[in-house]
């Protein structure tokens, strides 16, 4: 099956709380953080939202649905297959079942939403591991994406998300992902940009986010005309170059917002935006929340 590129989980931290443990815990919001990751335990599903690390591997005992909000690039190995370069479209997801082994090394930071389910979540389903070992790396679906956006909003904006509502969102995401997987994802189109060329472009964008970046300079990197490059880039990533640059700038903003010493104007300039107002407009349009609200939500969770 298609799989999104994600960061390394910590199986022990992500293990579901037992009923006995929950019974002895003080009554408080289940929202918590670890290493700048927002987490919420809705009984049968655990949500985690944060920026992914550079390396990740999965040998988990529990099913995991992993959704990435950004476009990026990574080197991925599934099962015993050789590692290969892949590009990750924004809104990609993976459903990993016990028995699948995945190793990932990433070159760009990605915002990841991970849902870890109880072992019974996939009971009676066909062997997803067999599908995962043969199919391409990523799946995108508007339904899964809309649900993921609502989960992210609730984790960031609501100090005490409702357990029942969050559990329903998690179940809906799993049901929709399974429907997409078993319904058959569209066959991937052969990319016009080689993995080497695409990685060169992505690395150039990451290195120059605080500067003006044009399609012309990116096209020259891979020796294509601007028009040909734009078509090839969209085919490889699912995004136009301009939108890809914006999403990478917003990813940089999310990183910088975690530093309370930086004012929003400084954050905007370091991420390549012309002004605080421009950054705020784009950030709200792409994430659904204002930069100040995002910072306040993350800071409140880290302080709790």
N, C-alpha and C positions, 0 to 999 in steps of 0.2 A: 504494500500500500504506500501511498505518498506520505512523507513525513516532514514536519517542519524542523528547523534547526533550533536547538534549545541549549540551555546551560546545564551544568552538572548538578544533579539533585543530591541531597544527603538523605539516604533512605531512612536512617534512624529518625531524623527530625521530621520527615514527612510521614512516618508511620501513623496510622489512625490511633487516636486515643481510645483506650478501652473504656467500657461502661463503668467499671469500678474506679478508674482513675478520674473520670469526669464527675463521679458522685462525690469524691472527696475534695475536689477543687473548689476554691471560693467562687461565688457568683460574680462573674465579671464578663466583659466583652470578650468573645473568643478571638477577636482580631489581635494579632501580635506581629512582631517583626523579628527578623534574624538577618544580620548582614544586609540591612537596608531592603529587605524583602517584606512586603505586606502579606500576611497570612490570615486565613479565616477557616476555622474548622466548623463545617455544617453537618456534623455527625457522620454521614456516610460519604462525604466528599470533602477533601481539603484543598483550598484554593491558595495559590501563592503567586504574587505579582512582583516583578522586579527586573532589573537589568541583568542580563545573563553574563556569566563569566567567560573566560577564554576557552576553557576546556570542560567537557562534559562526557559522562558515560552512563549508560543505563543497563543495569542488570537487576532491575527491581522485581519485587514480589507482588506488586500491586499494579493494576492498569493505570496508565497515566495519559491524559489528553493534554497536549501541549500546543499552545497557540502563540504565534509571534506577530507583533504589531508592525514590525519594520521589515524592510528589504535588507539583505545582507549576503555575505559570502562565507563559505566554510568548507572544510575538508571532512568528509563523513565516511565511516566504515560501518556497514550493517552486517551482522552475523560474522561470518569468516571471509566475506568478500573484501578485496583490496580497497583501500581508502581512495576516494575520488573527490575532485573539486565539484562543488555544486553552488548554485545561486538560490537564494530563498526569497520568494515573492512576499510582499506584505500580506498579512492575513492567512498565512499558511498554517496548517495544523498537522499534528501527528497523533495517532492513537497507538500507544505502545502497550503490549500485553506481556505478561511474564513469559520468559523464554526467548525474547528478542534481545539481542546484544547490539548496542549502538555506541559508537565512539565519535566524538565531534571535536574539532579544533576550529575556532572561529577567529576571523580577523577584524570583525566589526562588532560593537556592542549592540545588542538587541533587547527590546523590552518583551519579556515572556510572561504569559499567564499559564500556569500549570495547575491542572486538576488531578488529584490523586484519589482514586476510588477504592472501595473495599473489594476484596477478591471476588465476591459474588456478582460484581457489576457486569461482567461479560459471560456469566453462566449461560450455557446453552448456545453460545455463539460459535460460528465456525472458527477455525484456527487463524486468528489474525496474524500470528507470527509467521505463518507460511506466506500470507499475502505480503507482509512487510518485507520479507527477504527477497521478493522478486520485483515489486513495483517500483516506480520512480519515487523520488524523495518527498515531494510536497503535494498537498491538496489545498485548494482554496475554495471557500463556499461563503456566500453572503449571509446565509442563515447563521452559521457558526460564528462568523465575524460580528454580526449584530449582537448576538448573545454575549460574546467575549467583551465587546465594548460596554455593555451594561454591567457586567461583572466588574470591570475596571472602574467604572464610574462609582459603583456602590462601595468598593474597597477604599477608594480615595476620598469620596465626599461624605460618606455616612459613618459617624463615629461608632454606631452600634448596629451593623446590618442585621436584618431579620433572618434568623436561621432558616425558617421555612422557605422564605423567598430565595435565599442563596442556594439552598438545596434544590429547589425547583429549577433555578437557572442551570445548576450543574447537571441535573438530570436531562434537561432540554438540550444542553450542548452535547451530551453523550449520545442521546437518541438521534439527534440530527447528524452528528459525525458518523455514526454507524450507518444511517440511511445513505449518506453520501458514499461511504466506503463500499458497502454492499451493492449500491446502485451502479457503481462503476464510475471512476473519475475519467475525465477526458484524456485521451492519449496526449502526451506531451509533444510539442512541436520541436523539431530539431533547432537548437539555438544557432543564430547567425554569428554570435560572438563566442569564441573559444573560451574555456575556463580561464586560460592564461590572460587573454585580453580583458575579460570581464574583471578579473582580480586586479589587473593594473588600473583599470578605471576606478574601481571601488577604493583602492588604496590611495589613489590621487585625490579623490573627493574627501576621504577621511583626513588626509594630511593638510588640506587647504580649506577646511570648513570656515575658518575665520576670514577668508578672502572671497572675492567675487569669482564664481566659477561659471564658465560658459560652455555651451554645447560644442562650440567650435574647438576649444582647447581639449575637450574630452575626445572628440572625433579625431583630432590630430594625434593623440596618444596611440590610437589603434589604426591609424592610417586609413580612415574612412571619411567620406564626405559627411557633413552634418546631417543631411537627410537620411543617408544610408545608416549612419550610426544610430540615429534616433529610432528608426524601425528595428534595427538589430537589438538595441538595448531594451526596447519595450518587449520584444519577443523573448529575451533572455530573463527579464526580471518581472514582467507584468506591469512595469511603470515607465512613464516617460522620463527622460533624464532630469528635467526640471523638478518633477515631483519627487524623484528619488533623492535629489539634493536637499529638498525641503524636509523629507522624512529623516535624513541623516542629521540635518541641523536641529530638528526637534529632539532627536535622540541625544545629541550633545547638550541641549538645553536641560533635558531631564537629569543628566549627570550633574551639570553645574548647579541646578537648583537644590541639590542635596548639601551644598556648602552654604550655610546661613550667612557667612561673611560677605558673600557676593551680592551686590544690589542687582536688581533686574536689568538695569541698563548695561551693566558690565556683562551679565550673562548673555544678553542679546548680542553685544558686539563680539564676544568670544565665540559665539555660534554662527557668526556671519550675517546677522540681521542688521539692517540699517538703523533700526531704532527699537526702543522698548515697545512702542505701539505696534510696529510691524510684527515683532516676535509674538506678542500677545494675540494678535489677530490670527496668525497662522497656527499657533499652539492650540488655541481654542477650537479652530476649525478641524484640526487633525486629531485632537485627543478628546474633545468634548468638555474640557475644563480649562479655566484660566491658569496661567503660570503661578500666580500668587496662591490660588486655591490648591493647586497641585503641591506646591512647597509646604503650605500649611498642613495639608493632609498627611504628607509623608513625615513632617517634623513631629506632628502630634502623635503619630503611631510610634516613631522612634523614641519619643520621650516617655511613652506609657509603659 
